[in-house]
Amino acid sequence: MLKLLIVLGFLILNIVQAKLYYIEVKYPLLGKESPPGSPWPMPHFINGTSDQILLLRKKKFQIKTNLEVQCDIVSENVKHYRNVIFPPKIYNPQRKRLREHKYLNVLSINIAQSKECPKYPHSNMDESYNLTISSNEAKLNANSVWGALRGLETFSQLTYFDTDNKLVMNDSTVIIDKPRFVYRGLLVDTARHFIPVPILKKQIDAMAYHKLNVLHWHIVDDQSFPFELKTYPNVTEKGKYSDAHVYTQNDVKSIVEHARLRGIRVIPEFDTPGHVESFGRAFPEFITVCWKDGKPYQPIFGVQGAAEIINPTNEYVYPVLKDILTEFRDVFPDEYIHLGNDEVYYECWKSNPDIAKWMEKMNFSDYHHLQAYYSSKLLKIVQDLDKKSTVWQDVYDNGVDLQKGTQIQIWKDSSILPEHGTWSDYLNKVTKDGYAAILSSPWYINFISYGYQEWYKFYKVEPLANFTGDAEQAKLLIGGEAAIWSEYVDGGNLDSRLWPRLSAIAERLWSPAHVNDPEEAKFRLDEQRCRLLRRGIVAAPILNGYCGNYEYGMAKSNIFDPVFNYGWPNVQ
């Protein structure tokens, strides 16, 4: 009965166009309001030459493709986007008479690589596409399946409901599009707070709605080890919060598969030698004991715990780490594994007399050498597993000699850590030394404030604003990544913490550098926010105003909806 009442409630809803208002009268809205059906992120080139609209009808509309082989990525997304584009029929109590109109009946997708269905998205995938809307047919041309997915998303955003509550799009539109950066990511932390599998899958869909292509999964940390290890089950058993807070390897594979179908890579992070308290519950012999005043296991709160960090002098730890990384390799198909290596504070190492004796024996004069010894061994393990490594910038800062294929993620900045330099300085240094760089410093979206539209701040970041290198060096900035650390975030508020703040970053990483005016962008972003609500993503407001009947979309994320059901058990 409850399900029936919900469905009946939706059928009488009237789709209303969204509208954005100022915060206060004395702070007027600047910029020019965008027309309905404006895409986000902004394409590389878009041109509309007609005021004529085309009507779309679910029963008549078809999506065709030239793909010669059966490709589940294409077939799944054709099905998915039909459900995204066409909501259940909306009853229009006014029954307005339709004016003169044309119908759009076909979207033809032409994929140049039509004889190949790729297995997984990868670091060099071609995401470019061209989209033309004319007469009664839309044509989407792409070199690869991945470009076709991005074009499908843009096509879905061009549709909107007109004043007669009819689903339409503008005629005579030409889009030529490609990403500015090849790496456009989101870090999700599931160790501080466990994020349920259905909610992670929902975020993967939301990432695809913004043409993001990398999910960096910070899956374990000090607080918990929720990844199911089969080689060392005690690590999971002692490191988990509870039996309900574990990602089984089947769970992980289902998330990777969901991401694959959306053209999104999943890169796991196993952060060491710090951030390992949960790992150390099963292997306390591998954790450095911290000393004070001649006594072991002495915490110095604010500096270190009683047992803080992996002991690199214990040679028995490396085979165990190799076994764990082998499981990561087997479950996560991406070519990269993130090895962390951030916030390696040396105080605990310095306090331990056994480590001091070992360093003297090795003729190590500085604790940077100890970290280099550890990191080099770990990088070699990953290389032997036929994988590539990503690390936080701390490894580079501490003078570790990294393999040239290693990606360095920049997270430090004087605005976060006053004793450090600016992120642009780090970016210049890293790329000058020939390393690929991923920028995260200005996009820590777990930080929140009131009274300022935070997306403005994220949107106005220009990664190359203070770049001093040449063109070849600039190519080594492969992209950026937002980070949502979860000390104060779980599945209950993840949507509103991410969106639309992450939406702003997505446009910065996809669109041309000259698309950078937040006063113009806010109108398109508000429309994108309303799309997210209708698609079941509970995004936070931009300014004052309304999003029409977004309650329909809110229900898409509940257990009753068969299209946007991410794995919750069926409820009768």
C-alpha positions as CSV (number, residue, x, y, z in Angstrom):
1,M,0.0,0.0,0.0
2,L,2.8,2.4,0.9
3,K,4.5,1.8,-2.4
4,L,1.2,2.4,-4.3
5,L,0.7,5.7,-2.4
6,I,4.2,6.9,-3.3
7,V,3.7,6.1,-7.0
8,L,0.3,7.8,-7.1
9,G,1.8,10.8,-5.5
10,F,4.4,11.1,-8.2
11,L,1.9,10.7,-11.0
12,I,0.0,13.9,-10.0
13,L,3.2,16.0,-9.8
14,N,3.7,18.9,-12.2
15,I,7.3,19.4,-13.4
16,V,8.2,23.1,-12.7
17,Q,11.3,24.8,-14.0
18,A,14.0,25.6,-11.4
19,K,14.6,29.2,-10.4
20,L,17.5,30.7,-8.5
21,Y,17.2,33.7,-6.2
22,Y,19.7,35.9,-4.3
23,I,20.7,35.4,-0.6
24,E,19.6,38.9,0.2
25,V,18.2,41.8,-1.8
26,K,21.3,43.9,-1.2
27,Y,23.4,41.1,-2.8
28,P,21.9,40.8,-6.3
29,L,22.7,37.9,-8.6
30,L,25.3,38.8,-11.2
31,G,25.9,37.2,-14.5
32,K,23.6,36.1,-17.3
33,E,21.0,33.4,-16.7
34,S,21.6,30.3,-18.8
35,P,18.8,28.8,-21.0
36,P,17.3,25.4,-19.9
37,G,19.1,22.4,-21.0
38,S,22.5,23.9,-20.4
39,P,25.2,21.2,-19.9
40,W,27.6,20.8,-17.0
41,P,30.5,20.6,-17.3
42,M,30.6,23.1,-20.1
43,P,31.7,21.4,-23.4
44,H,34.8,22.4,-25.2
45,F,32.6,23.9,-28.0
46,I,28.9,24.4,-28.1
47,N,26.8,26.2,-30.6
48,G,23.0,26.5,-30.8
49,T,21.5,28.2,-33.9
50,S,17.8,27.7,-33.5
51,D,15.0,28.5,-31.2
52,Q,13.0,25.5,-32.5
53,I,12.5,22.8,-29.9
54,L,12.2,19.0,-30.5
55,L,9.8,16.8,-28.6
56,L,11.0,13.5,-27.2
57,R,8.5,10.6,-26.6
58,K,9.6,7.5,-24.7
59,K,7.7,5.1,-26.9
60,K,9.1,6.6,-30.1
61,F,12.6,7.5,-29.1
62,Q,15.4,5.0,-30.0
63,I,19.1,4.9,-29.3
64,K,21.1,3.1,-32.0
65,T,24.8,2.2,-32.2
66,N,27.1,0.9,-34.9
67,L,29.1,-1.2,-32.4
68,E,29.7,-4.5,-34.2
69,V,30.4,-6.6,-31.1
70,Q,28.1,-7.1,-28.1
71,C,29.4,-4.6,-25.6
72,D,27.8,-4.6,-22.1
73,I,29.2,-1.1,-21.4
74,V,27.2,0.3,-24.3
75,S,24.0,-1.7,-23.8
76,E,24.0,-1.0,-20.0
77,N,24.4,2.8,-20.6
78,V,21.7,2.9,-23.3
79,K,19.3,1.3,-20.8
80,H,20.5,3.5,-18.0
81,Y,20.2,6.8,-19.9
82,R,16.7,6.0,-21.2
83,N,15.7,5.7,-17.5
84,V,17.5,9.0,-16.7
85,I,16.1,10.9,-19.6
86,F,12.5,9.7,-19.4
87,P,10.8,9.8,-15.9
88,P,7.4,8.2,-15.4
89,K,4.7,10.0,-17.2
90,I,3.7,13.3,-15.5
91,Y,0.1,14.2,-15.3
92,N,-0.6,17.8,-16.5
93,P,-3.8,19.1,-14.9
94,Q,-3.9,22.1,-17.2
95,R,-3.8,20.0,-20.4
96,K,-2.3,22.8,-22.4
97,R,-2.6,22.4,-26.2
98,L,0.8,21.7,-27.8
99,R,2.1,24.3,-30.2
100,E,3.8,23.5,-33.5
101,H,6.7,21.1,-32.9
102,K,9.0,18.5,-34.3
103,Y,9.9,15.2,-32.8
104,L,13.4,13.8,-32.1
105,N,13.1,10.1,-32.6
106,V,16.7,8.8,-32.9
107,L,20.0,9.2,-31.2
108,S,22.6,7.4,-33.5
109,I,25.9,6.6,-31.8
110,N,28.9,6.0,-34.1
111,I,31.9,4.5,-32.4
112,A,35.1,4.5,-34.5
113,Q,36.5,1.5,-32.6
114,S,33.4,-0.5,-33.3
115,K,35.1,-3.9,-33.3
116,E,36.3,-3.7,-29.7
117,C,34.6,-3.7,-26.4
118,P,37.2,-2.5,-23.8
119,K,37.5,-4.4,-20.5
120,Y,38.2,-1.5,-18.2
121,P,38.7,2.3,-18.3
122,H,42.4,3.2,-18.2
123,S,44.8,6.2,-17.9
124,N,44.9,6.9,-21.6
125,M,41.3,6.4,-22.6
126,D,39.9,8.7,-25.3
127,E,36.8,10.5,-23.9
128,S,36.3,13.0,-26.8
129,Y,33.1,13.1,-28.8
130,N,31.0,15.2,-31.2
131,L,27.2,15.6,-30.8
132,T,24.9,17.1,-33.4
133,I,21.2,17.7,-32.9
134,S,19.3,18.5,-36.1
135,S,16.0,17.8,-37.7
136,N,14.6,14.6,-36.2
137,E,17.9,12.9,-35.5
138,A,20.8,13.3,-33.1
139,K,24.2,12.0,-34.0
140,L,26.9,11.2,-31.5
141,N,30.4,10.4,-32.9
142,A,33.2,9.1,-30.7
143,N,36.5,7.4,-31.2
144,S,35.9,5.0,-28.3
145,V,33.2,3.6,-26.0
146,W,34.4,6.0,-23.3
147,G,33.8,9.1,-25.4
148,A,30.3,7.7,-26.3
149,L,29.5,7.5,-22.5
150,R,30.5,11.1,-22.0
151,G,28.4,12.1,-25.0
152,L,25.4,10.2,-23.7
153,E,25.6,12.2,-20.5
154,T,25.7,15.5,-22.4
155,F,22.7,14.4,-24.5
156,S,20.7,13.6,-21.3
157,Q,21.5,17.1,-20.0
158,L,20.3,18.8,-23.1
159,T,16.7,17.6,-22.4
160,Y,14.4,19.6,-20.2
161,F,10.7,20.0,-19.5
162,D,9.0,23.0,-21.2
163,T,6.1,25.1,-19.8
164,D,3.7,22.4,-21.2
165,N,5.5,19.7,-19.1
166,K,6.8,18.1,-22.3
167,L,10.3,16.7,-22.5
168,V,12.1,18.7,-25.2
169,M,15.6,19.8,-26.3
170,N,16.7,22.6,-28.6
171,D,17.1,21.9,-32.3
172,S,20.3,22.7,-34.3
173,T,22.9,22.2,-31.6
174,V,26.5,21.3,-32.3
175,I,28.9,20.1,-29.6
176,I,32.6,19.3,-30.0
177,D,34.0,18.1,-26.7
178,K,37.0,16.6,-25.0
179,P,38.5,16.8,-21.4
180,R,41.1,19.3,-20.5
181,F,42.8,16.9,-18.1
182,V,42.9,13.1,-18.4
183,Y,42.7,12.5,-14.6
184,R,39.6,13.8,-12.9
185,G,39.1,12.1,-9.6
186,L,37.4,11.9,-6.2
187,L,39.0,10.4,-3.1
188,V,36.5,8.7,-0.7
189,D,37.6,7.7,2.7
190,T,35.8,4.6,4.1
191,A,38.0,3.9,7.1
192,R,36.9,6.7,9.5
193,H,33.3,6.1,8.6
194,F,32.1,3.0,6.7
195,I,30.2,4.0,3.5
196,P,27.7,1.3,2.5
197,V,28.1,-0.3,-0.9
198,P,24.8,1.1,-2.4
199,I,25.8,4.6,-1.4
200,L,29.3,4.2,-3.0
201,K,27.6,3.0,-6.2
202,K,25.3,6.0,-6.2
203,Q,28.3,8.3,-6.0
204,I,29.9,6.5,-8.9
205,D,26.8,7.4,-10.9
206,A,27.0,11.0,-9.7
207,M,30.6,11.1,-10.8
208,A,29.6,9.9,-14.3
209,Y,27.0,12.7,-14.4
210,H,29.9,15.1,-14.1
211,K,32.4,13.2,-16.4
212,L,34.7,12.4,-13.6
213,N,36.7,9.2,-14.3
214,V,38.7,8.1,-11.2
215,L,37.5,6.9,-7.8
216,H,40.5,6.9,-5.4
217,W,39.3,4.5,-2.7
218,H,41.1,5.3,0.6
219,I,39.7,2.0,1.9
220,V,41.7,1.5,5.2
221,D,43.4,3.7,7.8
222,D,44.2,3.8,11.6
223,Q,40.5,3.7,12.5
224,S,39.4,0.5,10.7
225,F,40.5,-2.0,8.1
226,P,37.2,-2.9,6.4
227,F,38.7,-4.6,3.4
228,E,38.4,-8.4,3.4
229,L,41.8,-10.0,3.4
230,K,41.8,-13.8,2.6
231,T,45.6,-14.3,3.1
232,Y,45.5,-12.7,6.6
233,P,41.9,-12.8,7.7
234,N,42.9,-11.6,11.2
235,V,43.8,-8.2,9.8
236,T,40.1,-7.7,8.8
237,E,38.8,-9.5,11.9
238,K,40.7,-7.3,14.3
239,G,40.6,-4.1,12.2
240,K,36.9,-3.9,11.3
241,Y,34.3,-2.0,13.2
242,S,31.9,-4.9,13.1
243,D,30.8,-7.7,10.9
244,A,28.5,-5.3,9.1
245,H,31.3,-2.9,8.3
246,V,33.4,-5.0,5.9
247,Y,33.8,-4.8,2.2
248,T,34.0,-8.4,1.1
249,Q,36.0,-9.1,-2.1
250,N,32.7,-9.7,-3.8
251,D,31.5,-6.3,-2.7
252,V,34.7,-4.7,-4.0
253,K,34.3,-6.5,-7.3
254,S,30.7,-5.3,-7.6
255,I,31.8,-1.7,-7.0
256,V,34.6,-2.0,-9.6
257,E,32.2,-3.5,-12.1
258,H,29.7,-0.7,-11.5
259,A,32.4,1.9,-12.0
260,R,33.6,0.1,-15.2
261,L,30.1,0.4,-16.7
262,R,30.3,4.2,-16.0
263,G,33.8,4.6,-17.4
264,I,35.3,5.2,-14.0
265,R,38.6,3.7,-12.8
266,V,38.9,2.5,-9.2
267,I,42.3,3.0,-7.6
268,P,42.7,1.5,-4.1
269,E,45.0,3.0,-1.4
270,F,46.8,1.0,1.2
271,D,48.4,3.7,3.2
272,T,51.7,2.9,5.0
273,P,54.0,3.2,6.9
274,G,51.8,5.6,8.9
275,H,48.0,5.3,9.3
276,V,48.4,1.6,10.2
277,E,46.9,1.2,13.7
278,S,44.1,-1.1,12.5
279,F,46.6,-3.2,10.6
280,G,48.8,-3.4,13.7
281,R,46.1,-5.0,15.8
282,A,46.8,-8.2,13.9
283,F,50.6,-7.6,13.6
284,P,51.7,-5.6,16.6
285,E,55.3,-6.9,16.1
286,F,55.5,-4.8,12.9
287,I,54.6,-1.5,14.5
288,T,57.2,0.8,16.0
289,V,57.0,1.1,19.8
290,C,57.3,4.8,20.8
291,W,59.5,5.6,23.8
292,K,59.6,8.5,26.4
293,D,61.8,8.9,29.4
294,G,63.4,5.5,28.9
295,K,60.0,3.7,28.8
296,P,58.3,1.9,25.9
297,Y,54.7,2.3,24.7
298,Q,54.6,6.0,25.8
299,P,52.1,8.2,23.8
300,I,52.8,11.9,23.4
301,F,49.4,13.0,22.6
302,G,49.3,15.5,19.7
303,V,52.6,14.0,18.5
304,Q,52.4,10.3,18.5
305,G,50.5,7.3,20.0
306,A,52.0,4.4,22.0
307,A,52.6,2.4,18.9
308,E,52.5,4.5,15.9
309,I,54.0,3.5,12.6
310,I,55.4,0.5,10.7
311,N,59.0,-0.4,11.8
312,P,61.0,-0.5,8.5
313,T,63.9,-2.3,10.3
314,N,61.8,-5.5,10.7
315,E,62.4,-7.4,7.5
316,Y,59.6,-9.8,8.2
317,V,57.0,-7.1,7.4
318,Y,57.8,-6.9,3.7
319,P,56.6,-10.4,2.7
320,V,53.4,-9.7,4.6
321,L,52.9,-6.4,2.8
322,K,53.6,-8.1,-0.5
323,D,50.9,-10.7,0.2
324,I,48.4,-7.9,1.0
325,L,49.3,-5.9,-2.1
326,T,49.0,-9.0,-4.2
327,E,45.3,-9.3,-3.0
328,F,44.8,-5.6,-3.9
329,R,46.2,-6.4,-7.3
330,D,44.0,-9.3,-7.8
331,V,40.8,-7.5,-6.8
332,F,41.4,-4.1,-8.3
333,P,42.2,-4.3,-12.1
334,D,43.5,-0.7,-12.5
335,E,47.1,-0.3,-13.5
336,Y,47.8,1.8,-10.4
337,I,47.9,1.2,-6.7
338,H,48.1,4.1,-4.3
339,L,50.7,3.5,-1.6
340,G,50.0,6.5,0.6
341,N,53.2,7.3,2.4
342,D,51.8,10.6,3.8
343,E,52.3,12.1,7.2
344,V,55.3,10.0,8.1
345,Y,56.2,11.8,11.3
346,Y,59.6,10.7,12.6
347,E,59.2,11.3,16.3
348,C,58.3,7.7,17.1
349,W,61.1,6.3,15.0
350,K,63.5,8.8,16.7
351,S,62.4,7.7,20.2
352,N,63.0,4.0,19.6
353,P,66.5,2.8,20.7
354,D,66.4,-0.3,18.5
355,I,65.8,1.8,15.4
356,A,68.6,4.1,16.5
357,K,71.0,1.2,16.7
358,W,69.9,-0.1,13.3
359,M,70.4,3.2,11.6
360,E,73.9,3.5,13.1
361,K,74.6,0.0,11.7
362,M,73.3,1.1,8.2
363,N,75.2,4.4,8.4
364,F,72.0,6.3,8.0
365,S,72.4,9.8,9.3
366,D,68.9,11.1,8.7
367,Y,65.4,9.6,9.2
368,H,64.6,10.5,5.6
369,H,67.0,7.7,4.7
370,L,64.9,5.3,6.8
371,Q,61.7,6.3,5.0
372,A,63.5,6.0,1.7
373,Y,64.6,2.5,2.6
374,Y,61.0,1.5,3.3
375,S,59.4,3.3,0.4
376,S,61.9,1.9,-2.1
377,K,61.1,-1.6,-1.0
378,L,57.4,-1.0,-1.3
379,L,57.7,0.5,-4.7
380,K,59.7,-2.5,-5.8
381,I,57.0,-4.8,-4.6
382,V,54.4,-3.0,-6.6
383,Q,56.7,-3.0,-9.7
384,D,57.2,-6.8,-9.3
385,L,53.4,-7.2,-9.2
386,D,53.3,-5.5,-12.6
387,K,51.5,-2.4,-11.2
388,K,52.4,1.3,-11.1
389,S,52.4,3.4,-8.0
390,T,50.8,6.6,-6.9
391,V,52.1,8.3,-3.7
392,W,51.3,11.4,-1.7
393,Q,53.9,14.1,-2.1
394,D,55.6,13.4,1.2
395,V,57.7,10.7,-0.3
396,Y,59.1,13.2,-2.9
397,D,59.5,15.9,-0.3
398,N,61.6,13.6,1.8
399,G,64.0,12.8,-1.0
400,V,63.0,9.3,-1.9
401,D,64.3,8.3,-5.3
402,L,61.1,7.4,-7.2
403,Q,60.6,5.5,-10.4
404,K,59.8,7.9,-13.2
405,G,56.4,6.2,-13.8
406,T,55.3,7.0,-10.3
407,Q,52.5,9.6,-9.9
408,I,52.8,12.1,-7.2
409,Q,49.6,13.5,-5.5
410,I,50.0,17.1,-4.2
411,W,48.1,17.8,-1.0
412,K,50.2,20.3,0.9
413,D,49.7,24.1,0.8
414,S,50.4,27.0,3.1
415,S,46.7,27.6,3.5
416,I,46.3,24.2,5.2
417,L,49.8,23.8,6.7
418,P,51.4,27.3,7.3
419,E,54.9,25.9,7.6
420,H,54.8,24.6,4.0
421,G,55.0,26.2,0.6
422,T,52.2,26.8,-1.9
423,W,50.8,24.0,-4.0
424,S,51.9,25.7,-7.2
425,D,55.5,25.7,-5.9
426,Y,55.2,21.9,-5.3
427,L,53.6,21.4,-8.7
428,N,56.5,23.3,-10.4
429,K,59.1,21.2,-8.6
430,V,57.5,17.8,-9.1
431,T,56.9,18.3,-12.9
432,K,60.4,19.8,-13.3
433,D,61.8,16.5,-12.0
434,G,59.8,14.6,-14.6
435,Y,57.0,13.2,-12.5
436,A,53.3,13.1,-13.3
437,A,51.4,15.2,-10.8
438,I,47.8,15.0,-9.5
439,L,46.6,18.2,-7.8
440,S,44.4,17.9,-4.6
441,S,45.6,20.7,-2.3
442,P,42.9,23.3,-3.1
443,W,40.1,20.8,-3.3
444,Y,39.7,19.3,0.2
445,I,36.0,19.4,0.2
446,N,35.7,17.9,3.7
447,F,36.4,21.5,5.0
448,I,33.1,23.4,5.3
449,S,32.2,27.0,6.3
450,Y,29.1,29.1,6.5
451,G,28.2,32.3,4.7
452,Y,30.3,31.8,1.6
453,Q,29.5,29.8,-1.5
454,E,32.3,27.3,-1.2
455,W,31.9,26.1,-4.7
456,Y,33.0,29.6,-5.8
457,K,36.4,28.9,-4.2
458,F,36.8,25.5,-5.7
459,Y,35.7,26.7,-9.1
460,K,38.1,29.6,-9.2
461,V,41.2,27.5,-8.8
462,E,43.3,27.5,-11.9
463,P,45.8,24.6,-11.7
464,L,48.3,26.3,-14.1
465,A,47.9,29.9,-12.8
466,N,51.4,30.2,-11.4
467,F,53.0,27.5,-13.4
468,T,56.5,28.3,-14.6
469,G,57.5,25.3,-16.6
470,D,57.4,24.8,-20.3
471,A,54.7,23.0,-22.4
472,E,56.2,19.6,-21.9
473,Q,56.3,20.1,-18.2
474,A,52.7,21.3,-18.1
475,K,51.6,18.0,-19.7
476,L,52.9,16.2,-16.5
477,L,50.0,17.8,-14.6
478,I,47.6,15.0,-15.6
479,G,44.7,16.4,-13.6
480,G,43.2,16.8,-10.1
481,E,41.3,15.1,-7.4
482,A,38.9,16.3,-4.8
483,A,39.2,14.6,-1.3
484,I,36.3,13.9,1.1
485,W,37.9,12.7,4.3
486,S,35.3,11.2,6.5
487,E,36.0,12.2,10.1
488,Y,32.6,13.9,10.0
489,V,31.0,12.3,7.0
490,D,29.2,9.0,6.5
491,G,26.5,7.6,4.2
492,G,23.9,9.9,5.8
493,N,25.5,13.2,4.7
494,L,27.9,12.2,1.9
495,D,25.6,13.4,-0.9
496,S,25.3,17.0,0.4
497,R,29.0,17.3,1.3
498,L,30.1,16.2,-2.2
499,W,27.5,17.9,-4.4
500,P,27.5,20.5,-5.9
501,R,30.9,21.5,-4.5
502,L,32.5,18.6,-6.4
503,S,30.5,19.7,-9.5
504,A,32.5,22.9,-9.6
505,I,35.8,21.0,-9.5
506,A,34.5,18.6,-12.2
507,E,34.0,21.6,-14.6
508,R,37.4,23.0,-13.8
509,L,39.0,19.7,-14.7
510,W,36.9,19.0,-17.9
511,S,36.2,22.4,-19.5
512,P,38.6,24.8,-21.2
513,A,40.5,27.1,-18.9
514,H,38.6,30.2,-20.1
515,V,35.3,28.8,-18.7
516,N,36.0,30.3,-15.3
517,D,33.4,32.9,-14.4
518,P,31.4,31.7,-11.3
519,E,28.8,34.4,-11.8
520,E,27.9,32.9,-15.2
521,A,28.4,29.4,-14.0
522,K,26.0,29.5,-11.0
523,F,22.9,29.4,-13.2
524,R,24.1,26.3,-15.0
525,L,25.2,24.8,-11.8
526,D,21.8,25.3,-10.2
527,E,20.2,23.5,-13.1
528,Q,22.8,20.7,-12.6
529,R,21.9,20.6,-9.0
530,C,18.2,20.1,-9.8
531,R,19.2,17.3,-12.2
532,L,21.0,15.6,-9.4
533,L,17.9,15.8,-7.2
534,R,15.8,14.3,-9.9
535,R,18.4,11.6,-10.3
536,G,18.4,10.7,-6.6
537,I,21.5,12.6,-5.5
538,V,20.6,14.8,-2.5
539,A,22.8,17.8,-3.5
540,A,22.9,20.9,-1.4
541,P,21.4,24.2,-2.6
542,I,23.4,26.8,-4.5
543,L,21.5,29.9,-3.4
544,N,17.8,30.6,-2.6
545,G,15.1,29.4,-5.0
546,Y,13.5,26.1,-5.9
547,C,14.1,23.0,-8.1
548,G,10.6,22.2,-9.1
549,N,9.2,18.9,-8.0
550,Y,12.5,17.3,-6.9
551,E,10.7,14.9,-4.5
552,Y,10.4,12.5,-7.4
553,G,14.1,12.3,-7.7
554,M,14.6,12.0,-3.9
555,A,12.6,8.8,-4.0
556,K,14.8,7.3,-6.7
557,S,17.4,6.6,-4.0
558,N,14.9,4.6,-1.9
559,I,14.4,0.9,-1.9
560,F,11.2,1.0,-3.9
561,D,12.7,2.2,-7.1
562,P,13.8,-0.6,-9.4
563,V,15.9,1.7,-11.7
564,F,18.0,3.5,-9.0
565,N,18.2,0.5,-6.7
566,Y,21.8,0.0,-5.7
567,G,21.4,-3.2,-3.8
568,W,19.1,-2.6,-0.9
569,P,17.0,-5.7,-0.1
570,N,13.6,-5.7,-1.5
571,V,10.8,-4.6,0.9
572,Q,7.3,-5.9,0.3
